Amino acid sequence: MQFQIIYQPSAEATLIDLEQTDPKKYRKVLKTLALMETNLRHPSLQTHKFDDLFGPNGEEVFEAYVENKTPAAFRVFWYYGSDQGVITILAITPHP
């Protein structure tokens, strides 16, 4: 299934900032987002439910890996959108 990706303003701002400040990390995030569009179960994404965060209307939030085994590895937090075939990127952030 092909997914349409939409962004919360803070996630979009992070993406724009990464493009300017860390092009290598930006390319990794774009690769992750491309995988998410076509296969949310791709093994490299290690997608799983994230229990400590909810969408604006109480949606279940999921986490996908941009990097692994890296200090402050980046993650993409997302939830299923209001329409079928839509996912909303809630945050793109380093893992604590």
C-alpha positions as CSV (number, residue, x, y, z in Angstrom):
1,M,0.0,0.0,0.0
2,Q,1.3,3.5,-0.9
3,F,0.9,6.0,1.9
4,Q,0.6,9.8,1.6
5,I,2.7,11.6,4.2
6,I,1.7,14.8,5.8
7,Y,3.7,16.8,8.4
8,Q,2.9,18.5,11.6
9,P,4.5,22.0,11.5
10,S,7.3,21.1,14.0
11,A,8.3,18.0,12.0
12,E,8.4,20.0,8.8
13,A,10.5,22.7,10.5
14,T,12.9,20.0,11.7
15,L,13.2,18.7,8.2
16,I,13.9,22.1,6.8
17,D,16.5,22.8,9.5
18,L,18.3,19.4,8.8
19,E,18.5,20.2,5.1
20,Q,20.5,23.4,6.0
21,T,22.5,22.2,9.1
22,D,23.1,18.4,8.5
23,P,22.7,17.3,4.9
24,K,23.9,13.8,5.6
25,K,21.2,13.3,8.4
26,Y,18.7,15.0,6.1
27,R,19.3,12.4,3.4
28,K,18.9,9.6,5.9
29,V,15.6,11.0,7.0
30,L,14.4,11.3,3.4
31,K,15.4,7.7,2.9
32,T,13.3,6.6,5.9
33,L,10.3,8.7,4.8
34,A,10.5,7.1,1.3
35,L,10.5,3.6,2.9
36,M,7.5,4.6,5.0
37,E,5.6,5.7,1.9
38,T,5.8,2.2,0.5
39,N,6.4,-0.3,3.3
40,L,5.9,0.6,6.9
41,R,7.0,-2.9,7.8
42,H,10.4,-2.6,6.2
43,P,12.9,-4.3,8.6
44,S,15.3,-1.3,8.7
45,L,12.5,1.0,10.0
46,Q,12.0,-1.2,13.1
47,T,8.5,0.3,13.3
48,H,6.7,-0.1,16.6
49,K,4.1,1.5,18.8
50,F,5.4,4.2,21.1
51,D,3.3,4.2,24.3
52,D,4.5,7.5,25.8
53,L,3.1,9.8,23.1
54,F,-0.3,10.3,21.5
55,G,-1.5,12.2,18.4
56,P,-3.6,15.4,18.8
57,N,-6.8,13.5,19.0
58,G,-5.5,10.6,21.0
59,E,-4.2,8.6,18.1
60,E,-1.7,5.8,18.7
61,V,1.8,7.0,17.8
62,F,4.4,4.8,16.2
63,E,8.2,5.1,16.0
64,A,10.4,4.4,13.0
65,Y,14.2,4.3,13.1
66,V,16.3,6.7,10.9
67,E,19.5,5.4,12.5
68,N,20.4,2.6,14.8
69,K,23.3,2.1,17.2
70,T,24.3,5.7,16.8
71,P,24.5,8.2,19.7
72,A,21.4,10.4,19.6
73,A,20.1,8.3,16.7
74,F,17.2,10.0,14.9
75,R,13.6,8.7,15.0
76,V,10.4,9.5,13.2
77,F,7.2,9.6,15.3
78,W,4.0,9.2,13.3
79,Y,0.4,8.2,13.4
80,Y,-2.3,7.1,11.0
81,G,-4.0,10.2,9.5
82,S,-7.7,10.9,9.4
83,D,-8.1,9.3,5.9
84,Q,-7.1,5.8,4.8
85,G,-3.7,5.7,3.3
86,V,-2.4,8.8,5.1
87,I,0.2,9.0,7.8
88,T,1.1,12.1,9.7
89,I,4.7,12.8,10.8
90,L,4.4,14.1,14.4
91,A,8.1,14.6,15.1
92,I,11.6,13.9,13.7
93,T,14.0,13.9,16.6
94,P,17.1,12.4,18.1
95,H,16.4,9.5,20.5
96,P,17.4,10.4,24.1
